[in-house]
């Protein structure tokens, strides 16, 4: 079970590759001068930059569960960053035309 958890955590760590691009481009929501007074751009920045803390926290809870002997719960905590990444991808893809290109 530890091997499965390590593989899941390596896959979760690979999600930082696209996160770096998203984090770098996240400030483009402030292109318009009026966007600094709106709520959505600030919420987007907060959500994008809170992702590494979510990953670190979930991996910490995963290994804490393994130390206590709960291997299944450790694997579930390890899956949390992957689930958040996939949900975030589909939310961003629905807001843009990314999925429309592949539906043709």
PDB file as gemmi writes it, atoms N, CA and C in Angstrom:
CRYST1    1.000    1.000    1.000  90.00  90.00  90.00 P 1                      
ATOM      1  N   UNK A   1       0.817  -1.198   0.000  1.00  0.00           N  
ATOM      2  CA  UNK A   1       0.000   0.000   0.000  1.00  0.00           C  
ATOM      3  C   UNK A   1       0.860   1.261   0.000  1.00  0.00           C  
ATOM      4  N   UNK A   2       2.027   1.177   0.634  1.00  0.00           N  
ATOM      5  CA  UNK A   2       2.922   2.340   0.632  1.00  0.00           C  
ATOM      6  C   UNK A   2       3.413   2.649  -0.784  1.00  0.00           C  
ATOM      7  N   UNK A   3       3.644   1.593  -1.562  1.00  0.00           N  
ATOM      8  CA  UNK A   3       4.103   1.801  -2.938  1.00  0.00           C  
ATOM      9  C   UNK A   3       3.054   2.529  -3.756  1.00  0.00           C  
ATOM     10  N   UNK A   4       1.803   2.161  -3.575  1.00  0.00           N  
ATOM     11  CA  UNK A   4       0.702   2.830  -4.281  1.00  0.00           C  
ATOM     12  C   UNK A   4       0.639   4.296  -3.868  1.00  0.00           C  
ATOM     13  N   UNK A   5       0.792   4.546  -2.589  1.00  0.00           N  
ATOM     14  CA  UNK A   5       0.736   5.927  -2.105  1.00  0.00           C  
ATOM     15  C   UNK A   5       1.902   6.750  -2.638  1.00  0.00           C  
ATOM     16  N   UNK A   6       3.065   6.161  -2.728  1.00  0.00           N  
ATOM     17  CA  UNK A   6       4.217   6.893  -3.263  1.00  0.00           C  
ATOM     18  C   UNK A   6       4.010   7.205  -4.742  1.00  0.00           C  
ATOM     19  N   UNK A   7       3.466   6.260  -5.500  1.00  0.00           N  
ATOM     20  CA  UNK A   7       3.189   6.498  -6.921  1.00  0.00           C  
ATOM     21  C   UNK A   7       2.147   7.596  -7.087  1.00  0.00           C  
ATOM     22  N   UNK A   8       1.112   7.572  -6.261  1.00  0.00           N  
ATOM     23  CA  UNK A   8       0.084   8.617  -6.317  1.00  0.00           C  
ATOM     24  C   UNK A   8       0.698   9.975  -5.982  1.00  0.00           C  
ATOM     25  N   UNK A   9       1.593  10.017  -5.009  1.00  0.00           N  
ATOM     26  CA  UNK A   9       2.210  11.281  -4.632  1.00  0.00           C  
ATOM     27  C   UNK A   9       3.178  11.791  -5.696  1.00  0.00           C  
ATOM     28  N   UNK A  10       3.826  10.902  -6.408  1.00  0.00           N  
ATOM     29  CA  UNK A  10       4.675  11.339  -7.518  1.00  0.00           C  
ATOM     30  C   UNK A  10       3.807  11.944  -8.621  1.00  0.00           C  
ATOM     31  N   UNK A  11       2.674  11.302  -8.923  1.00  0.00           N  
ATOM     32  CA  UNK A  11       1.752  11.869  -9.923  1.00  0.00           C  
ATOM     33  C   UNK A  11       1.207  13.217  -9.453  1.00  0.00           C  
ATOM     34  N   UNK A  12       0.919  13.329  -8.183  1.00  0.00           N  
ATOM     35  CA  UNK A  12       0.462  14.609  -7.642  1.00  0.00           C  
ATOM     36  C   UNK A  12       1.541  15.668  -7.705  1.00  0.00           C  
ATOM     37  N   UNK A  13       2.787  15.261  -7.510  1.00  0.00           N  
ATOM     38  CA  UNK A  13       3.894  16.199  -7.623  1.00  0.00           C  
ATOM     39  C   UNK A  13       4.099  16.680  -9.053  1.00  0.00           C  
ATOM     40  N   UNK A  14       3.762  15.838 -10.011  1.00  0.00           N  
ATOM     41  CA  UNK A  14       3.872  16.239 -11.419  1.00  0.00           C  
ATOM     42  C   UNK A  14       2.842  17.291 -11.808  1.00  0.00           C  
ATOM     43  N   UNK A  15       1.808  17.466 -10.984  1.00  0.00           N  
ATOM     44  CA  UNK A  15       0.822  18.511 -11.287  1.00  0.00           C  
ATOM     45  C   UNK A  15       1.385  19.907 -11.074  1.00  0.00           C  
ATOM     46  N   UNK A  16       2.561  20.001 -10.460  1.00  0.00           N  
ATOM     47  CA  UNK A  16       3.179  21.314 -10.291  1.00  0.00           C  
ATOM     48  C   UNK A  16       3.742  21.862 -11.601  1.00  0.00           C  
ATOM     49  N   UNK A  17       3.983  20.991 -12.563  1.00  0.00           N  
ATOM     50  CA  UNK A  17       4.502  21.470 -13.855  1.00  0.00           C  
ATOM     51  C   UNK A  17       3.494  22.401 -14.520  1.00  0.00           C  
ATOM     52  N   UNK A  18       2.227  21.997 -14.719  1.00  0.00           N  
ATOM     53  CA  UNK A  18       1.270  22.964 -15.279  1.00  0.00           C  
ATOM     54  C   UNK A  18       0.874  24.051 -14.284  1.00  0.00           C  
ATOM     55  N   UNK A  19       1.008  23.768 -12.981  1.00  0.00           N  
ATOM     56  CA  UNK A  19       0.659  24.795 -12.002  1.00  0.00           C  
ATOM     57  C   UNK A  19       1.575  26.005 -12.117  1.00  0.00           C  
ATOM     58  N   UNK A  20       2.860  25.782 -12.399  1.00  0.00           N  
ATOM     59  CA  UNK A  20       3.782  26.913 -12.552  1.00  0.00           C  
ATOM     60  C   UNK A  20       3.350  27.829 -13.686  1.00  0.00           C  
ATOM     61  N   UNK A  21       2.870  27.244 -14.788  1.00  0.00           N  
ATOM     62  CA  UNK A  21       2.386  28.077 -15.898  1.00  0.00           C  
ATOM     63  C   UNK A  21       1.117  28.830 -15.504  1.00  0.00           C  
ATOM     64  N   UNK A  22       0.214  28.139 -14.832  1.00  0.00           N  
ATOM     65  CA  UNK A  22      -1.036  28.771 -14.422  1.00  0.00           C  
ATOM     66  C   UNK A  22      -0.770  29.867 -13.395  1.00  0.00           C  
ATOM     67  N   UNK A  23       0.141  29.599 -12.479  1.00  0.00           N  
ATOM     68  CA  UNK A  23       0.457  30.602 -11.457  1.00  0.00           C  
ATOM     69  C   UNK A  23       1.112  31.828 -12.076  1.00  0.00           C  
ATOM     70  N   UNK A  24       1.930  31.616 -13.079  1.00  0.00           N  
ATOM     71  CA  UNK A  24       2.567  32.748 -13.732  1.00  0.00           C  
ATOM     72  C   UNK A  24       1.596  33.591 -14.544  1.00  0.00           C  
ATOM     73  N   UNK A  25       0.601  32.935 -15.117  1.00  0.00           N  
ATOM     74  CA  UNK A  25      -0.369  33.648 -15.943  1.00  0.00           C  
ATOM     75  C   UNK A  25      -1.594  34.114 -15.156  1.00  0.00           C  
ATOM     76  N   UNK A  26      -1.666  33.778 -13.880  1.00  0.00           N  
ATOM     77  CA  UNK A  26      -2.858  34.107 -13.092  1.00  0.00           C  
ATOM     78  C   UNK A  26      -3.047  35.607 -12.930  1.00  0.00           C  
ATOM     79  N   UNK A  27      -1.976  36.350 -12.966  1.00  0.00           N  
ATOM     80  CA  UNK A  27      -2.100  37.793 -12.784  1.00  0.00           C  
ATOM     81  C   UNK A  27      -2.615  38.504 -14.026  1.00  0.00           C  
ATOM     82  N   UNK A  28      -2.828  37.767 -15.100  1.00  0.00           N  
ATOM     83  CA  UNK A  28      -3.409  38.371 -16.296  1.00  0.00           C  
ATOM     84  C   UNK A  28      -4.882  38.719 -16.104  1.00  0.00           C  
ATOM     85  N   UNK A  29      -5.494  38.244 -15.022  1.00  0.00           N  
ATOM     86  CA  UNK A  29      -6.886  38.620 -14.756  1.00  0.00           C  
ATOM     87  C   UNK A  29      -6.994  40.090 -14.388  1.00  0.00           C  
ATOM     88  N   UNK A  30      -5.875  40.721 -14.076  1.00  0.00           N  
ATOM     89  CA  UNK A  30      -5.885  42.136 -13.713  1.00  0.00           C  
ATOM     90  C   UNK A  30      -5.527  43.037 -14.895  1.00  0.00           C  
ATOM     91  N   UNK A  31      -5.765  42.573 -16.127  1.00  0.00           N  
ATOM     92  CA  UNK A  31      -5.460  43.385 -17.308  1.00  0.00           C  
ATOM     93  C   UNK A  31      -6.273  44.673 -17.345  1.00  0.00           C  
ATOM     94  N   UNK A  32      -7.540  44.547 -17.054  1.00  0.00           N  
ATOM     95  CA  UNK A  32      -8.405  45.716 -17.072  1.00  0.00           C  
ATOM     96  C   UNK A  32      -8.264  46.479 -15.757  1.00  0.00           C  
ATOM     97  N   UNK A  33      -8.258  47.802 -15.792  1.00  0.00           N  
ATOM     98  CA  UNK A  33      -8.097  48.570 -14.540  1.00  0.00           C  
ATOM     99  C   UNK A  33      -9.250  48.370 -13.558  1.00  0.00           C  
ATOM    100  N   UNK A  34     -10.425  48.018 -14.047  1.00  0.00           N  
ATOM    101  CA  UNK A  34     -11.577  47.862 -13.151  1.00  0.00           C  
ATOM    102  C   UNK A  34     -11.595  46.530 -12.421  1.00  0.00           C  
ATOM    103  N   UNK A  35     -10.781  45.572 -12.847  1.00  0.00           N  
ATOM    104  CA  UNK A  35     -10.843  44.243 -12.239  1.00  0.00           C  
ATOM    105  C   UNK A  35     -10.281  44.190 -10.828  1.00  0.00           C  
ATOM    106  N   UNK A  36      -9.498  45.171 -10.429  1.00  0.00           N  
ATOM    107  CA  UNK A  36      -8.951  45.133  -9.071  1.00  0.00           C  
ATOM    108  C   UNK A  36     -10.022  45.369  -8.021  1.00  0.00           C  
ATOM    109  N   UNK A  37     -11.160  45.911  -8.419  1.00  0.00           N  
ATOM    110  CA  UNK A  37     -12.247  46.158  -7.465  1.00  0.00           C  
ATOM    111  C   UNK A  37     -13.272  45.030  -7.431  1.00  0.00           C  
ATOM    112  N   UNK A  38     -13.115  44.033  -8.282  1.00  0.00           N  
ATOM    113  CA  UNK A  38     -14.054  42.910  -8.323  1.00  0.00           C  
ATOM    114  C   UNK A  38     -13.563  41.766  -7.445  1.00  0.00           C  
ATOM    115  N   UNK A  39     -14.493  40.864  -7.128  1.00  0.00           N  
ATOM    116  CA  UNK A  39     -14.178  39.760  -6.220  1.00  0.00           C  
ATOM    117  C   UNK A  39     -13.529  38.583  -6.946  1.00  0.00           C  
ATOM    118  N   UNK A  40     -14.008  38.240  -8.143  1.00  0.00           N  
ATOM    119  CA  UNK A  40     -13.568  37.021  -8.826  1.00  0.00           C  
ATOM    120  C   UNK A  40     -12.069  36.971  -9.105  1.00  0.00           C  
ATOM    121  N   UNK A  41     -11.429  38.044  -9.589  1.00  0.00           N  
ATOM    122  CA  UNK A  41      -9.981  37.944  -9.826  1.00  0.00           C  
ATOM    123  C   UNK A  41      -9.172  37.664  -8.561  1.00  0.00           C  
ATOM    124  N   UNK A  42      -9.561  38.276  -7.466  1.00  0.00           N  
ATOM    125  CA  UNK A  42      -8.842  38.023  -6.210  1.00  0.00           C  
ATOM    126  C   UNK A  42      -9.073  36.597  -5.716  1.00  0.00           C  
ATOM    127  N   UNK A  43     -10.299  36.089  -5.893  1.00  0.00           N  
ATOM    128  CA  UNK A  43     -10.585  34.706  -5.500  1.00  0.00           C  
ATOM    129  C   UNK A  43      -9.791  33.726  -6.354  1.00  0.00           C  
ATOM    130  N   UNK A  44      -9.663  34.022  -7.644  1.00  0.00           N  
ATOM    131  CA  UNK A  44      -8.890  33.160  -8.526  1.00  0.00           C  
ATOM    132  C   UNK A  44      -7.418  33.133  -8.122  1.00  0.00           C  
ATOM    133  N   UNK A  45      -6.861  34.288  -7.817  1.00  0.00           N  
ATOM    134  CA  UNK A  45      -5.460  34.364  -7.377  1.00  0.00           C  
ATOM    135  C   UNK A  45      -5.276  33.578  -6.077  1.00  0.00           C  
ATOM    136  N   UNK A  46      -6.200  33.739  -5.146  1.00  0.00           N  
ATOM    137  CA  UNK A  46      -6.115  33.013  -3.875  1.00  0.00           C  
ATOM    138  C   UNK A  46      -6.175  31.508  -4.104  1.00  0.00           C  
ATOM    139  N   UNK A  47      -7.092  31.049  -4.952  1.00  0.00           N  
ATOM    140  CA  UNK A  47      -7.228  29.616  -5.205  1.00  0.00           C  
ATOM    141  C   UNK A  47      -6.001  29.045  -5.911  1.00  0.00           C  
ATOM    142  N   UNK A  48      -5.467  29.770  -6.857  1.00  0.00           N  
ATOM    143  CA  UNK A  48      -4.301  29.269  -7.583  1.00  0.00           C  
ATOM    144  C   UNK A  48      -3.096  29.161  -6.652  1.00  0.00           C  
ATOM    145  N   UNK A  49      -2.878  30.163  -5.832  1.00  0.00           N  
ATOM    146  CA  UNK A  49      -1.698  30.151  -4.973  1.00  0.00           C  
ATOM    147  C   UNK A  49      -1.889  29.362  -3.687  1.00  0.00           C  
ATOM    148  N   UNK A  50      -3.083  28.890  -3.384  1.00  0.00           N  
ATOM    149  CA  UNK A  50      -3.275  28.023  -2.222  1.00  0.00           C  
ATOM    150  C   UNK A  50      -3.063  26.551  -2.568  1.00  0.00           C  
ATOM    151  N   UNK A  51      -2.943  26.231  -3.856  1.00  0.00           N  
ATOM    152  CA  UNK A  51      -2.772  24.834  -4.270  1.00  0.00           C  
ATOM    153  C   UNK A  51      -1.537  24.168  -3.658  1.00  0.00           C  
ATOM    154  N   UNK A  52      -0.355  24.795  -3.622  1.00  0.00           N  
ATOM    155  CA  UNK A  52       0.790  24.110  -2.993  1.00  0.00           C  
ATOM    156  C   UNK A  52       0.578  23.806  -1.511  1.00  0.00           C  
ATOM    157  N   UNK A  53      -0.161  24.665  -0.821  1.00  0.00           N  
ATOM    158  CA  UNK A  53      -0.446  24.395   0.592  1.00  0.00           C  
ATOM    159  C   UNK A  53      -1.410  23.224   0.749  1.00  0.00           C  
ATOM    160  N   UNK A  54      -2.341  23.088  -0.180  1.00  0.00           N  
ATOM    161  CA  UNK A  54      -3.259  21.949  -0.161  1.00  0.00           C  
ATOM    162  C   UNK A  54      -2.489  20.656  -0.408  1.00  0.00           C  
ATOM    163  N   UNK A  55      -1.576  20.679  -1.366  1.00  0.00           N  
ATOM    164  CA  UNK A  55      -0.772  19.490  -1.667  1.00  0.00           C  
ATOM    165  C   UNK A  55       0.091  19.115  -0.461  1.00  0.00           C  
ATOM    166  N   UNK A  56       0.785  20.094   0.098  1.00  0.00           N  
ATOM    167  CA  UNK A  56       1.633  19.809   1.253  1.00  0.00           C  
ATOM    168  C   UNK A  56       0.848  19.309   2.448  1.00  0.00           C  
ATOM    169  N   UNK A  57      -0.290  19.917   2.705  1.00  0.00           N  
ATOM    170  CA  UNK A  57      -1.123  19.486   3.827  1.00  0.00           C  
ATOM    171  C   UNK A  57      -1.685  18.096   3.641  1.00  0.00           C  
ATOM    172  N   UNK A  58      -2.115  17.793   2.428  1.00  0.00           N  
ATOM    173  CA  UNK A  58      -2.689  16.462   2.206  1.00  0.00           C  
ATOM    174  C   UNK A  58      -1.612  15.381   2.280  1.00  0.00           C  
ATOM    175  N   UNK A  59      -0.403  15.683   1.804  1.00  0.00           N  
ATOM    176  CA  UNK A  59       0.667  14.696   1.922  1.00  0.00           C  
ATOM    177  C   UNK A  59       1.105  14.534   3.369  1.00  0.00           C  
ATOM    178  N   UNK A  60       1.071  15.592   4.128  1.00  0.00           N  
ATOM    179  CA  UNK A  60       1.406  15.494   5.542  1.00  0.00           C  
ATOM    180  C   UNK A  60       0.383  14.616   6.264  1.00  0.00           C  
ATOM    181  N   UNK A  61      -0.908  14.839   5.976  1.00  0.00           N  
ATOM    182  CA  UNK A  61      -1.938  14.009   6.601  1.00  0.00           C  
ATOM    183  C   UNK A  61      -1.843  12.564   6.121  1.00  0.00           C  
ATOM    184  N   UNK A  62      -1.438  12.353   4.853  1.00  0.00           N  
ATOM    185  CA  UNK A  62      -1.308  10.993   4.332  1.00  0.00           C  
ATOM    186  C   UNK A  62      -0.228  10.218   5.092  1.00  0.00           C  
ATOM    187  N   UNK A  63       0.937  10.829   5.251  1.00  0.00           N  
ATOM    188  CA  UNK A  63       2.007  10.124   5.953  1.00  0.00           C  
ATOM    189  C   UNK A  63       1.732  10.017   7.445  1.00  0.00           C  
ATOM    190  N   UNK A  64       0.997  10.961   8.002  1.00  0.00           N  
ATOM    191  CA  UNK A  64       0.591  10.829   9.407  1.00  0.00           C  
ATOM    192  C   UNK A  64      -0.353   9.647   9.581  1.00  0.00           C  
ATOM    193  N   UNK A  65      -1.232   9.440   8.609  1.00  0.00           N  
ATOM    194  CA  UNK A  65      -2.143   8.296   8.663  1.00  0.00           C  
ATOM    195  C   UNK A  65      -1.384   6.984   8.508  1.00  0.00           C  
ATOM    196  N   UNK A  66      -0.379   6.966   7.661  1.00  0.00           N  
ATOM    197  CA  UNK A  66       0.417   5.749   7.475  1.00  0.00           C  
ATOM    198  C   UNK A  66       1.183   5.410   8.747  1.00  0.00           C  
ATOM    199  N   UNK A  67       1.717   6.419   9.410  1.00  0.00           N  
ATOM    200  CA  UNK A  67       2.442   6.176  10.655  1.00  0.00           C  
ATOM    201  C   UNK A  67       1.519   5.578  11.709  1.00  0.00           C  
ATOM    202  N   UNK A  68       0.259   6.016  11.695  1.00  0.00           N  
ATOM    203  CA  UNK A  68      -0.711   5.467  12.650  1.00  0.00           C  
ATOM    204  C   UNK A  68      -1.277   4.118  12.217  1.00  0.00           C  
ATOM    205  N   UNK A  69      -0.939   3.676  10.990  1.00  0.00           N  
ATOM    206  CA  UNK A  69      -1.379   2.361  10.524  1.00  0.00           C  
ATOM    207  C   UNK A  69      -2.584   2.382   9.607  1.00  0.00           C  
ATOM    208  N   UNK A  70      -3.091   3.537   9.242  1.00  0.00           N  
ATOM    209  CA  UNK A  70      -4.247   3.631   8.348  1.00  0.00           C  
ATOM    210  C   UNK A  70      -3.774   3.866   6.915  1.00  0.00           C  
ATOM    211  N   UNK A  71      -3.432   2.779   6.229  1.00  0.00           N  
ATOM    212  CA  UNK A  71      -2.890   2.906   4.876  1.00  0.00           C  
ATOM    213  C   UNK A  71      -3.937   3.362   3.867  1.00  0.00           C  
ATOM    214  N   UNK A  72      -5.163   2.920   4.041  1.00  0.00           N  
ATOM    215  CA  UNK A  72      -6.227   3.303   3.103  1.00  0.00           C  
ATOM    216  C   UNK A  72      -6.514   4.793   3.190  1.00  0.00           C  
ATOM    217  N   UNK A  73      -6.597   5.316   4.388  1.00  0.00           N  
ATOM    218  CA  UNK A  73      -6.847   6.750   4.555  1.00  0.00           C  
ATOM    219  C   UNK A  73      -5.652   7.550   4.046  1.00  0.00           C  
ATOM    220  N   UNK A  74      -4.461   7.022   4.203  1.00  0.00           N  
ATOM    221  CA  UNK A  74      -3.274   7.679   3.655  1.00  0.00           C  
ATOM    222  C   UNK A  74      -3.332   7.778   2.139  1.00  0.00           C  
ATOM    223  N   UNK A  75      -3.793   6.723   1.484  1.00  0.00           N  
ATOM    224  CA  UNK A  75      -3.934   6.767   0.020  1.00  0.00           C  
ATOM    225  C   UNK A  75      -5.021   7.745  -0.398  1.00  0.00           C  
ATOM    226  N   UNK A  76      -6.085   7.827   0.367  1.00  0.00           N  
ATOM    227  CA  UNK A  76      -7.150   8.778   0.034  1.00  0.00           C  
ATOM    228  C   UNK A  76      -6.661  10.220   0.184  1.00  0.00           C  
ATOM    229  N   UNK A  77      -5.890  10.507   1.233  1.00  0.00           N  
ATOM    230  CA  UNK A  77      -5.322  11.851   1.384  1.00  0.00           C  
ATOM    231  C   UNK A  77      -4.350  12.156   0.260  1.00  0.00           C  
ATOM    232  N   UNK A  78      -3.646  11.137  -0.227  1.00  0.00           N  
ATOM    233  CA  UNK A  78      -2.710  11.349  -1.325  1.00  0.00           C  
ATOM    234  C   UNK A  78      -3.422  11.662  -2.635  1.00  0.00           C  
ATOM    235  N   UNK A  79      -4.636  11.178  -2.781  1.00  0.00           N  
ATOM    236  CA  UNK A  79      -5.408  11.418  -4.009  1.00  0.00           C  
ATOM    237  C   UNK A  79      -6.018  12.821  -4.057  1.00  0.00           C  
ATOM    238  N   UNK A  80      -6.094  13.506  -2.946  1.00  0.00           N  
ATOM    239  CA  UNK A  80      -6.755  14.816  -2.905  1.00  0.00           C  
ATOM    240  C   UNK A  80      -6.164  15.830  -3.882  1.00  0.00           C  
ATOM    241  N   UNK A  81      -4.836  15.989  -4.002  1.00  0.00           N  
ATOM    242  CA  UNK A  81      -4.324  16.955  -4.984  1.00  0.00           C  
ATOM    243  C   UNK A  81      -4.677  16.594  -6.423  1.00  0.00           C  
ATOM    244  N   UNK A  82      -4.691  15.298  -6.745  1.00  0.00           N  
ATOM    245  CA  UNK A  82      -5.071  14.898  -8.101  1.00  0.00           C  
ATOM    246  C   UNK A  82      -6.525  15.215  -8.384  1.00  0.00           C  
ATOM    247  N   UNK A  83      -7.383  14.990  -7.408  1.00  0.00           N  
ATOM    248  CA  UNK A  83      -8.807  15.288  -7.587  1.00  0.00           C  
ATOM    249  C   UNK A  83      -9.019  16.780  -7.765  1.00  0.00           C  
ATOM    250  N   UNK A  84      -8.353  17.588  -6.953  1.00  0.00           N  
ATOM    251  CA  UNK A  84      -8.479  19.048  -7.069  1.00  0.00           C  
ATOM    252  C   UNK A  84      -7.934  19.528  -8.411  1.00  0.00           C  
ATOM    253  N   UNK A  85      -6.831  18.944  -8.858  1.00  0.00           N  
ATOM    254  CA  UNK A  85      -6.249  19.346 -10.134  1.00  0.00           C  
ATOM    255  C   UNK A  85      -7.190  19.013 -11.288  1.00  0.00           C  
ATOM    256  N   UNK A  86      -7.782  17.820 -11.270  1.00  0.00           N  
ATOM    257  CA  UNK A  86      -8.700  17.423 -12.345  1.00  0.00           C  
ATOM    258  C   UNK A  86      -9.951  18.293 -12.332  1.00  0.00           C  
ATOM    259  N   UNK A  87     -10.504  18.555 -11.149  1.00  0.00           N  
ATOM    260  CA  UNK A  87     -11.679  19.437 -11.072  1.00  0.00           C  
ATOM    261  C   UNK A  87     -11.348  20.848 -11.546  1.00  0.00           C  
ATOM    262  N   UNK A  88     -10.189  21.351 -11.160  1.00  0.00           N  
ATOM    263  CA  UNK A  88      -9.775  22.678 -11.609  1.00  0.00           C  
ATOM    264  C   UNK A  88      -9.577  22.730 -13.110  1.00  0.00           C  
ATOM    265  N   UNK A  89      -9.039  21.656 -13.678  1.00  0.00           N  
ATOM    266  CA  UNK A  89      -8.852  21.614 -15.126  1.00  0.00           C  
ATOM    267  C   UNK A  89     -10.196  21.683 -15.846  1.00  0.00           C  
ATOM    268  N   UNK A  90     -11.166  20.897 -15.383  1.00  0.00           N  
ATOM    269  CA  UNK A  90     -12.470  20.909 -16.052  1.00  0.00           C  
ATOM    270  C   UNK A  90     -13.211  22.227 -15.844  1.00  0.00           C  
ATOM    271  N   UNK A  91     -13.039  22.850 -14.680  1.00  0.00           N  
ATOM    272  CA  UNK A  91     -13.665  24.162 -14.482  1.00  0.00           C  
ATOM    273  C   UNK A  91     -13.061  25.213 -15.408  1.00  0.00           C  
ATOM    274  N   UNK A  92     -11.745  25.200 -15.549  1.00  0.00           N  
ATOM    275  CA  UNK A  92     -11.098  26.145 -16.449  1.00  0.00           C  
ATOM    276  C   UNK A  92     -11.453  25.829 -17.896  1.00  0.00           C  
ATOM    277  N   UNK A  93     -11.526  24.545 -18.231  1.00  0.00           N  
ATOM    278  CA  UNK A  93     -11.851  24.165 -19.599  1.00  0.00           C  
ATOM    279  C   UNK A  93     -13.290  24.540 -19.956  1.00  0.00           C  
ATOM    280  N   UNK A  94     -14.187  24.503 -18.986  1.00  0.00           N  
ATOM    281  CA  UNK A  94     -15.568  24.905 -19.254  1.00  0.00           C  
ATOM    282  C   UNK A  94     -15.688  26.404 -19.442  1.00  0.00           C  
ATOM    283  N   UNK A  95     -14.839  27.172 -18.775  1.00  0.00           N  
ATOM    284  CA  UNK A  95     -14.881  28.629 -18.890  1.00  0.00           C  
ATOM    285  C   UNK A  95     -14.224  29.117 -20.176  1.00  0.00           C  
ATOM    286  N   UNK A  96     -13.384  28.303 -20.772  1.00  0.00           N  
ATOM    287  CA  UNK A  96     -12.701  28.685 -22.004  1.00  0.00           C  
ATOM    288  C   UNK A  96     -13.189  27.795 -23.136  1.00  0.00           C  
ATOM    289  N   UNK A  97     -12.605  27.938 -24.287  1.00  0.00           N  
ATOM    290  CA  UNK A  97     -13.013  27.124 -25.429  1.00  0.00           C  
ATOM    291  C   UNK A  97     -12.137  25.888 -25.597  1.00  0.00           C  
ATOM    292  N   UNK A  98     -11.441  25.475 -24.550  1.00  0.00           N  
ATOM    293  CA  UNK A  98     -10.524  24.358 -24.642  1.00  0.00           C  
ATOM    294  C   UNK A  98     -11.238  23.057 -25.007  1.00  0.00           C  
ATOM    295  N   UNK A  99     -12.371  22.774 -24.362  1.00  0.00           N  
ATOM    296  CA  UNK A  99     -13.101  21.547 -24.660  1.00  0.00           C  
ATOM    297  C   UNK A  99     -13.858  21.625 -25.982  1.00  0.00           C  
ATOM    298  N   UNK A 100     -14.230  22.828 -26.406  1.00  0.00           N  
ATOM    299  CA  UNK A 100     -14.949  22.964 -27.669  1.00  0.00           C  
ATOM    300  C   UNK A 100     -14.083  22.566 -28.849  1.00  0.00           C  
ATOM    301  N   UNK A 101     -12.786  22.753 -28.739  1.00  0.00           N  
ATOM    302  CA  UNK A 101     -11.888  22.356 -29.815  1.00  0.00           C  
ATOM    303  C   UNK A 101     -11.849  20.854 -29.987  1.00  0.00           C  
ATOM    304  N   UNK A 102     -11.986  20.106 -28.886  1.00  0.00           N  
ATOM    305  CA  UNK A 102     -11.895  18.658 -28.968  1.00  0.00           C  
ATOM    306  C   UNK A 102     -13.228  17.992 -29.237  1.00  0.00           C  
ATOM    307  N   UNK A 103     -14.326  18.694 -29.137  1.00  0.00           N  
ATOM    308  CA  UNK A 103     -15.651  18.106 -29.368  1.00  0.00           C  
ATOM    309  C   UNK A 103     -15.968  17.960 -30.850  1.00  0.00           C  
ATOM    310  N   UNK A 104     -15.266  18.667 -31.702  1.00  0.00           N  
ATOM    311  CA  UNK A 104     -15.559  18.611 -33.140  1.00  0.00           C  
ATOM    312  C   UNK A 104     -15.230  17.293 -33.735  1.00  0.00           C  
TER     313      UNK A 104                                                      
END                                                                             
